[in-house]
Amino acid sequence: MSDDDGNQRAERRRGPSTYTLSFGGIIAVAGLLASGVATYNAVQNDIASLKRGELYQERTNERLSEELKSVRVEQRETMREFNEKLDRIIDQWAHGRKR
């Protein structure tokens, strides 16, 4: 029986110890944690980038809106002047033809 007990103990010693499994588990968990932190940081950076892009787009839209308003005012003024000149030309032409 002592021979069988010795064989059983030898078989038990061949496998990894609980310390090795625990250390391997700790390494695996640490790796997963590091990966999770890296992913979280990447997502936070992407969100910050999107917010900066959104802010830039809002500012661009505001600037373009102001420019469009300015151009429309100029366009109305130009059209008013053009219509006044055209009216004068038509009046002069009409008066010239009556004579």
N, CA, C and O atoms as a GROMACS GRO file, in nm:
protein
  396
    1MET      N    1   0.080  -0.118   0.000
    1MET     CA    2   0.000   0.000   0.000
    1MET      C    3   0.085   0.126   0.000
    1MET      O    4   0.046   0.227  -0.059
    2SER      N    5   0.196   0.124   0.062
    2SER     CA    6   0.283   0.240   0.064
    2SER      C    7   0.334   0.271  -0.076
    2SER      O    8   0.360   0.387  -0.108
    3ASP      N    9   0.350   0.169  -0.160
    3ASP     CA   10   0.390   0.193  -0.298
    3ASP      C   11   0.282   0.269  -0.374
    3ASP      O   12   0.310   0.361  -0.451
    4ASP      N   13   0.155   0.229  -0.350
    4ASP     CA   14   0.043   0.299  -0.415
    4ASP      C   15   0.030   0.442  -0.364
    4ASP      O   16   0.000   0.533  -0.440
    5ASP      N   17   0.052   0.460  -0.233
    5ASP     CA   18   0.044   0.596  -0.176
    5ASP      C   19   0.151   0.685  -0.237
    5ASP      O   20   0.125   0.802  -0.264
    6GLY      N   21   0.269   0.633  -0.258
    6GLY     CA   22   0.378   0.708  -0.318
    6GLY      C   23   0.346   0.747  -0.461
    6GLY      O   24   0.379   0.857  -0.505
    7ASN      N   25   0.283   0.656  -0.534
    7ASN     CA   26   0.246   0.685  -0.672
    7ASN      C   27   0.138   0.793  -0.679
    7ASN      O   28   0.140   0.881  -0.765
    8GLN      N   29   0.043   0.784  -0.587
    8GLN     CA   30  -0.064   0.884  -0.586
    8GLN      C   31  -0.008   1.022  -0.553
    8GLN      O   32  -0.049   1.122  -0.613
    9ARG      N   33   0.086   1.028  -0.457
    9ARG     CA   34   0.146   1.157  -0.422
    9ARG      C   35   0.228   1.210  -0.539
    9ARG      O   36   0.228   1.331  -0.564
   10ALA      N   37   0.297   1.124  -0.611
   10ALA     CA   38   0.377   1.167  -0.726
   10ALA      C   39   0.287   1.223  -0.835
   10ALA      O   40   0.322   1.320  -0.902
   11GLU      N   41   0.171   1.158  -0.853
   11GLU     CA   42   0.077   1.207  -0.954
   11GLU      C   43   0.023   1.344  -0.916
   11GLU      O   44   0.004   1.430  -1.002
   12ARG      N   45  -0.001   1.365  -0.790
   12ARG     CA   46  -0.052   1.493  -0.743
   12ARG      C   47   0.051   1.604  -0.766
   12ARG      O   48   0.015   1.717  -0.798
   13ARG      N   49   0.176   1.571  -0.751
   13ARG     CA   50   0.282   1.672  -0.764
   13ARG      C   51   0.306   1.710  -0.910
   13ARG      O   52   0.362   1.817  -0.937
   14ARG      N   53   0.266   1.627  -1.002
   14ARG     CA   54   0.290   1.656  -1.143
   14ARG      C   55   0.208   1.775  -1.193
   14ARG      O   56   0.256   1.850  -1.277
   15GLY      N   57   0.090   1.792  -1.144
   15GLY     CA   58   0.003   1.902  -1.189
   15GLY      C   59   0.050   2.036  -1.136
   15GLY      O   60   0.135   2.042  -1.047
   16PRO      N   61  -0.005   2.142  -1.191
   16PRO     CA   62   0.035   2.276  -1.144
   16PRO      C   63  -0.014   2.299  -1.001
   16PRO      O   64  -0.119   2.250  -0.961
   17SER      N   65   0.063   2.372  -0.929
   17SER     CA   66   0.024   2.399  -0.791
   17SER      C   67  -0.084   2.506  -0.789
   17SER      O   68  -0.105   2.577  -0.888
   18THR      N   69  -0.152   2.516  -0.677
   18THR     CA   70  -0.255   2.620  -0.664
   18THR      C   71  -0.192   2.758  -0.671
   18THR      O   72  -0.256   2.853  -0.717
   19TYR      N   73  -0.068   2.770  -0.627
   19TYR     CA   74   0.002   2.898  -0.635
   19TYR      C   75   0.022   2.937  -0.781
   19TYR      O   76   0.002   3.053  -0.817
   20THR      N   77   0.060   2.842  -0.864
   20THR     CA   78   0.082   2.870  -1.007
   20THR      C   79  -0.049   2.911  -1.071
   20THR      O   80  -0.052   3.006  -1.150
   21LEU      N   81  -0.156   2.843  -1.040
   21LEU     CA   82  -0.286   2.880  -1.097
   21LEU      C   83  -0.328   3.017  -1.048
   21LEU      O   84  -0.380   3.097  -1.126
   22SER      N   85  -0.308   3.045  -0.924
   22SER     CA   86  -0.346   3.175  -0.871
   22SER      C   87  -0.265   3.285  -0.937
   22SER      O   88  -0.320   3.389  -0.973
   23PHE      N   89  -0.135   3.263  -0.952
   23PHE     CA   90  -0.050   3.363  -1.014
   23PHE      C   91  -0.091   3.384  -1.160
   23PHE      O   92  -0.099   3.497  -1.209
   24GLY      N   93  -0.117   3.273  -1.230
   24GLY     CA   94  -0.163   3.282  -1.369
   24GLY      C   95  -0.297   3.353  -1.378
   24GLY      O   96  -0.320   3.432  -1.470
   25GLY      N   97  -0.385   3.325  -1.284
   25GLY     CA   98  -0.515   3.393  -1.281
   25GLY      C   99  -0.500   3.542  -1.257
   25GLY      O  100  -0.569   3.623  -1.319
   26ILE      N  101  -0.411   3.576  -1.167
   26ILE     CA  102  -0.386   3.718  -1.137
   26ILE      C  103  -0.333   3.788  -1.262
   26ILE      O  104  -0.375   3.899  -1.294
   27ILE      N  105  -0.240   3.723  -1.331
   27ILE     CA  106  -0.184   3.780  -1.454
   27ILE      C  107  -0.295   3.798  -1.558
   27ILE      O  108  -0.301   3.902  -1.625
   28ALA      N  109  -0.382   3.698  -1.572
   28ALA     CA  110  -0.492   3.706  -1.670
   28ALA      C  111  -0.587   3.818  -1.634
   28ALA      O  112  -0.629   3.894  -1.722
   29VAL      N  113  -0.623   3.830  -1.507
   29VAL     CA  114  -0.714   3.935  -1.464
   29VAL      C  115  -0.650   4.072  -1.484
   29VAL      O  116  -0.715   4.166  -1.528
   30ALA      N  117  -0.521   4.082  -1.452
   30ALA     CA  118  -0.449   4.209  -1.472
   30ALA      C  119  -0.448   4.247  -1.620
   30ALA      O  120  -0.464   4.363  -1.656
   31GLY      N  121  -0.428   4.147  -1.705
   31GLY     CA  122  -0.430   4.172  -1.850
   31GLY      C  123  -0.566   4.220  -1.896
   31GLY      O  124  -0.576   4.314  -1.975
   32LEU      N  125  -0.670   4.155  -1.848
   32LEU     CA  126  -0.807   4.197  -1.883
   32LEU      C  127  -0.836   4.337  -1.832
   32LEU      O  128  -0.898   4.418  -1.901
   33LEU      N  129  -0.792   4.365  -1.710
   33LEU     CA  130  -0.812   4.497  -1.652
   33LEU      C  131  -0.740   4.604  -1.734
   33LEU      O  132  -0.797   4.709  -1.763
   34ALA      N  133  -0.615   4.577  -1.770
   34ALA     CA  134  -0.539   4.672  -1.851
   34ALA      C  135  -0.606   4.694  -1.986
   34ALA      O  136  -0.612   4.807  -2.035
   35SER      N  137  -0.655   4.588  -2.045
   35SER     CA  138  -0.725   4.598  -2.173
   35SER      C  139  -0.853   4.681  -2.157
   35SER      O  140  -0.885   4.764  -2.242
   36GLY      N  141  -0.925   4.658  -2.049
   36GLY     CA  142  -1.047   4.735  -2.023
   36GLY      C  143  -1.018   4.882  -2.002
   36GLY      O  144  -1.091   4.968  -2.053
   37VAL      N  145  -0.912   4.912  -1.928
   37VAL     CA  146  -0.874   5.052  -1.904
   37VAL      C  147  -0.835   5.117  -2.036
   37VAL      O  148  -0.874   5.231  -2.063
   38ALA      N  149  -0.758   5.046  -2.118
   38ALA     CA  150  -0.716   5.101  -2.248
   38ALA      C  151  -0.838   5.127  -2.336
   38ALA      O  152  -0.846   5.230  -2.404
   39THR      N  153  -0.932   5.034  -2.336
   39THR     CA  154  -1.054   5.051  -2.416
   39THR      C  155  -1.134   5.170  -2.365
   39THR      O  156  -1.184   5.250  -2.443
   40TYR      N  157  -1.147   5.180  -2.232
   40TYR     CA  158  -1.220   5.292  -2.172
   40TYR      C  159  -1.156   5.425  -2.211
   40TYR      O  160  -1.225   5.519  -2.249
   41ASN      N  161  -1.022   5.432  -2.203
   41ASN     CA  162  -0.951   5.555  -2.240
   41ASN      C  163  -0.972   5.588  -2.387
   41ASN      O  164  -0.990   5.704  -2.423
   42ALA      N  165  -0.968   5.486  -2.472
   42ALA     CA  166  -0.988   5.508  -2.615
   42ALA      C  167  -1.128   5.562  -2.641
   42ALA      O  168  -1.146   5.653  -2.722
   43VAL      N  169  -1.227   5.505  -2.574
   43VAL     CA  170  -1.366   5.551  -2.591
   43VAL      C  171  -1.380   5.695  -2.540
   43VAL      O  172  -1.446   5.777  -2.604
   44GLN      N  173  -1.318   5.726  -2.426
   44GLN     CA  174  -1.324   5.863  -2.373
   44GLN      C  175  -1.260   5.962  -2.470
   44GLN      O  176  -1.311   6.072  -2.490
   45ASN      N  177  -1.147   5.922  -2.529
   45ASN     CA  178  -1.081   6.008  -2.626
   45ASN      C  179  -1.168   6.030  -2.749
   45ASN      O  180  -1.176   6.140  -2.803
   46ASP      N  181  -1.234   5.922  -2.794
   46ASP     CA  182  -1.324   5.934  -2.909
   46ASP      C  183  -1.440   6.028  -2.878
   46ASP      O  184  -1.478   6.110  -2.961
   47ILE      N  185  -1.496   6.016  -2.758
   47ILE     CA  186  -1.607   6.104  -2.718
   47ILE      C  187  -1.560   6.249  -2.712
   47ILE      O  188  -1.630   6.339  -2.759
   48ALA      N  189  -1.443   6.272  -2.655
   48ALA     CA  190  -1.389   6.408  -2.648
   48ALA      C  191  -1.366   6.463  -2.788
   48ALA      O  192  -1.394   6.581  -2.814
   49SER      N  193  -1.317   6.380  -2.877
   49SER     CA  194  -1.295   6.421  -3.016
   49SER      C  195  -1.427   6.459  -3.083
   49SER      O  196  -1.436   6.561  -3.151
   50LEU      N  197  -1.527   6.377  -3.062
   50LEU     CA  198  -1.658   6.406  -3.120
   50LEU      C  199  -1.716   6.536  -3.066
   50LEU      O  200  -1.775   6.614  -3.140
   51LYS      N  201  -1.698   6.559  -2.935
   51LYS     CA  202  -1.748   6.683  -2.876
   51LYS      C  203  -1.675   6.804  -2.933
   51LYS      O  204  -1.737   6.906  -2.962
   52ARG      N  205  -1.542   6.791  -2.951
   52ARG     CA  206  -1.466   6.902  -3.011
   52ARG      C  207  -1.513   6.927  -3.153
   52ARG      O  208  -1.529   7.041  -3.195
   53GLY      N  209  -1.536   6.818  -3.227
   53GLY     CA  210  -1.586   6.831  -3.364
   53GLY      C  211  -1.723   6.895  -3.368
   53GLY      O  212  -1.752   6.976  -3.456
   54GLU      N  213  -1.807   6.858  -3.272
   54GLU     CA  214  -1.942   6.914  -3.265
   54GLU      C  215  -1.936   7.063  -3.233
   54GLU      O  216  -2.008   7.143  -3.293
   55LEU      N  217  -1.849   7.101  -3.141
   55LEU     CA  218  -1.832   7.242  -3.106
   55LEU      C  219  -1.779   7.320  -3.225
   55LEU      O  220  -1.827   7.430  -3.254
   56TYR      N  221  -1.681   7.264  -3.295
   56TYR     CA  222  -1.626   7.329  -3.414
   56TYR      C  223  -1.735   7.347  -3.519
   56TYR      O  224  -1.745   7.452  -3.582
   57GLN      N  225  -1.818   7.243  -3.537
   57GLN     CA  226  -1.926   7.250  -3.636
   57GLN      C  227  -2.028   7.358  -3.598
   57GLN      O  228  -2.076   7.431  -3.684
   58GLU      N  229  -2.061   7.366  -3.470
   58GLU     CA  230  -2.155   7.469  -3.425
   58GLU      C  231  -2.100   7.608  -3.451
   58GLU      O  232  -2.172   7.696  -3.500
   59ARG      N  233  -1.972   7.630  -3.419
   59ARG     CA  234  -1.910   7.760  -3.443
   59ARG      C  235  -1.906   7.792  -3.592
   59ARG      O  236  -1.931   7.906  -3.632
   60THR      N  237  -1.874   7.692  -3.672
   60THR     CA  238  -1.871   7.711  -3.818
   60THR      C  239  -2.010   7.747  -3.869
   60THR      O  240  -2.025   7.837  -3.951
   61ASN      N  241  -2.110   7.677  -3.820
   61ASN     CA  242  -2.248   7.705  -3.862
   61ASN      C  243  -2.289   7.846  -3.823
   61ASN      O  244  -2.354   7.916  -3.901
   62GLU      N  245  -2.252   7.889  -3.702
   62GLU     CA  246  -2.286   8.024  -3.658
   62GLU      C  247  -2.217   8.128  -3.746
   62GLU      O  248  -2.278   8.226  -3.788
   63ARG      N  249  -2.089   8.104  -3.775
   63ARG     CA  250  -2.014   8.198  -3.859
   63ARG      C  251  -2.074   8.204  -3.999
   63ARG      O  252  -2.091   8.313  -4.055
   64LEU      N  253  -2.106   8.089  -4.056
   64LEU     CA  254  -2.166   8.086  -4.190
   64LEU      C  255  -2.303   8.151  -4.190
   64LEU      O  256  -2.341   8.217  -4.287
   65SER      N  257  -2.378   8.132  -4.083
   65SER     CA  258  -2.510   8.193  -4.073
   65SER      C  259  -2.498   8.346  -4.075
   65SER      O  260  -2.574   8.414  -4.144
   66GLU      N  261  -2.402   8.398  -3.999
   66GLU     CA  262  -2.380   8.543  -3.998
   66GLU      C  263  -2.336   8.593  -4.136
   66GLU      O  264  -2.380   8.698  -4.181
   67GLU      N  265  -2.248   8.517  -4.201
   67GLU     CA  266  -2.202   8.556  -4.334
   67GLU      C  267  -2.318   8.555  -4.434
   67GLU      O  268  -2.329   8.644  -4.518
   68LEU      N  269  -2.404   8.454  -4.423
   68LEU     CA  270  -2.521   8.448  -4.513
   68LEU      C  271  -2.614   8.567  -4.491
   68LEU      O  272  -2.664   8.626  -4.587
   69LYS      N  273  -2.636   8.603  -4.366
   69LYS     CA  274  -2.720   8.719  -4.337
   69LYS      C  275  -2.661   8.844  -4.400
   69LYS      O  276  -2.732   8.924  -4.460
   70SER      N  277  -2.530   8.860  -4.386
   70SER     CA  278  -2.461   8.977  -4.441
   70SER      C  279  -2.473   8.978  -4.593
   70SER      O  280  -2.500   9.083  -4.652
   71VAL      N  281  -2.453   8.865  -4.655
   71VAL     CA  282  -2.462   8.856  -4.802
   71VAL      C  283  -2.604   8.886  -4.848
   71VAL      O  284  -2.623   8.952  -4.950
   72ARG      N  285  -2.703   8.838  -4.776
   72ARG     CA  286  -2.843   8.866  -4.814
   72ARG      C  287  -2.875   9.014  -4.804
   72ARG      O  288  -2.946   9.068  -4.889
   73VAL      N  289  -2.823   9.080  -4.700
   73VAL     CA  290  -2.845   9.224  -4.687
   73VAL      C  291  -2.781   9.296  -4.806
   73VAL      O  292  -2.843   9.383  -4.867
   74GLU      N  293  -2.658   9.259  -4.838
   74GLU     CA  294  -2.589   9.319  -4.952
   74GLU      C  295  -2.665   9.292  -5.082
   74GLU      O  296  -2.678   9.380  -5.167
   75GLN      N  297  -2.715   9.170  -5.096
   75GLN     CA  298  -2.789   9.133  -5.217
   75GLN      C  299  -2.916   9.216  -5.230
   75GLN      O  300  -2.950   9.263  -5.339
   76ARG      N  301  -2.988   9.234  -5.118
   76ARG     CA  302  -3.112   9.316  -5.123
   76ARG      C  303  -3.080   9.460  -5.162
   76ARG      O  304  -3.150   9.521  -5.242
   77GLU      N  305  -2.971   9.514  -5.104
   77GLU     CA  306  -2.930   9.651  -5.134
   77GLU      C  307  -2.892   9.664  -5.282
   77GLU      O  308  -2.931   9.759  -5.350
   78THR      N  309  -2.817   9.569  -5.331
   78THR     CA  310  -2.776   9.570  -5.472
   78THR      C  311  -2.897   9.561  -5.563
   78THR      O  312  -2.905   9.632  -5.663
   79MET      N  313  -2.990   9.473  -5.530
   79MET     CA  314  -3.112   9.459  -5.613
   79MET      C  315  -3.197   9.586  -5.608
   79MET      O  316  -3.256   9.626  -5.709
   80ARG      N  317  -3.204   9.649  -5.490
   80ARG     CA  318  -3.279   9.776  -5.481
   80ARG      C  319  -3.217   9.881  -5.570
   80ARG      O  320  -3.287   9.951  -5.644
   81GLU      N  321  -3.084   9.894  -5.563
   81GLU     CA  322  -3.014   9.991  -5.648
   81GLU      C  323  -3.034   9.958  -5.796
   81GLU      O  324  -3.058  10.048  -5.877
   82PHE      N  325  -3.023   9.831  -5.830
   82PHE     CA  326  -3.042   9.789  -5.968
   82PHE      C  327  -3.183   9.824  -6.017
   82PHE      O  328  -3.199   9.876  -6.127
   83ASN      N  329  -3.283   9.796  -5.935
   83ASN     CA  330  -3.422   9.826  -5.974
   83ASN      C  331  -3.444   9.976  -5.990
   83ASN      O  332  -3.515  10.018  -6.081
   84GLU      N  333  -3.384  10.056  -5.902
   84GLU     CA  334  -3.396  10.202  -5.913
   84GLU      C  335  -3.335  10.250  -6.045
   84GLU      O  336  -3.395  10.332  -6.115
   85LYS      N  337  -3.217  10.201  -6.078
   85LYS     CA  338  -3.152  10.239  -6.204
   85LYS      C  339  -3.234  10.194  -6.323
   85LYS      O  340  -3.251  10.268  -6.420
   86LEU      N  341  -3.284  10.071  -6.314
   86LEU     CA  342  -3.366  10.019  -6.424
   86LEU      C  343  -3.491  10.103  -6.440
   86LEU      O  344  -3.531  10.133  -6.553
   87ASP      N  345  -3.554  10.142  -6.329
   87ASP     CA  346  -3.674  10.228  -6.336
   87ASP      C  347  -3.640  10.361  -6.402
   87ASP      O  348  -3.717  10.411  -6.484
   88ARG      N  349  -3.524  10.420  -6.366
   88ARG     CA  350  -3.483  10.547  -6.427
   88ARG      C  351  -3.460  10.531  -6.577
   88ARG      O  352  -3.501  10.616  -6.656
   89ILE      N  353  -3.396  10.422  -6.615
   89ILE     CA  354  -3.371  10.398  -6.758
   89ILE      C  355  -3.503  10.382  -6.832
   89ILE      O  356  -3.520  10.435  -6.942
   90ILE      N  357  -3.594  10.308  -6.774
   90ILE     CA  358  -3.726  10.287  -6.838
   90ILE      C  359  -3.800  10.420  -6.849
   90ILE      O  360  -3.859  10.449  -6.953
   91ASP      N  361  -3.795  10.501  -6.741
   91ASP     CA  362  -3.861  10.632  -6.746
   91ASP      C  363  -3.800  10.720  -6.854
   91ASP      O  364  -3.872  10.783  -6.932
   92GLN      N  365  -3.666  10.724  -6.861
   92GLN     CA  366  -3.599  10.805  -6.963
   92GLN      C  367  -3.633  10.755  -7.103
   92GLN      O  368  -3.658  10.834  -7.194
   93TRP      N  369  -3.634  10.625  -7.118
   93TRP     CA  370  -3.664  10.568  -7.250
   93TRP      C  371  -3.808  10.598  -7.289
   93TRP      O  372  -3.837  10.632  -7.403
   94ALA      N  373  -3.899  10.586  -7.191
   94ALA     CA  374  -4.042  10.614  -7.220
   94ALA      C  375  -4.061  10.760  -7.252
   94ALA      O  376  -4.137  10.792  -7.343
   95HIS      N  377  -3.995  10.851  -7.181
   95HIS     CA  378  -4.008  10.993  -7.210
   95HIS      C  379  -3.944  11.028  -7.343
   95HIS      O  380  -3.993  11.116  -7.415
   96GLY      N  381  -3.837  10.964  -7.377
   96GLY     CA  382  -3.768  10.989  -7.503
   96GLY      C  383  -3.850  10.943  -7.622
   96GLY      O  384  -3.841  11.004  -7.728
   97ARG      N  385  -3.927  10.840  -7.609
   97ARG     CA  386  -4.006  10.788  -7.720
   97ARG      C  387  -4.131  10.871  -7.742
   97ARG      O  388  -4.184  10.874  -7.853
   98LYS      N  389  -4.180  10.940  -7.639
   98LYS     CA  390  -4.302  11.021  -7.654
   98LYS      C  391  -4.273  11.145  -7.736
   98LYS      O  392  -4.362  11.194  -7.804
   99ARG      N  393  -4.153  11.196  -7.732
   99ARG     CA  394  -4.122  11.319  -7.803
   99ARG      C  395  -4.121  11.300  -7.946
   99ARG      O  396  -4.096  11.395  -8.021
   0.00000   0.00000   0.00000
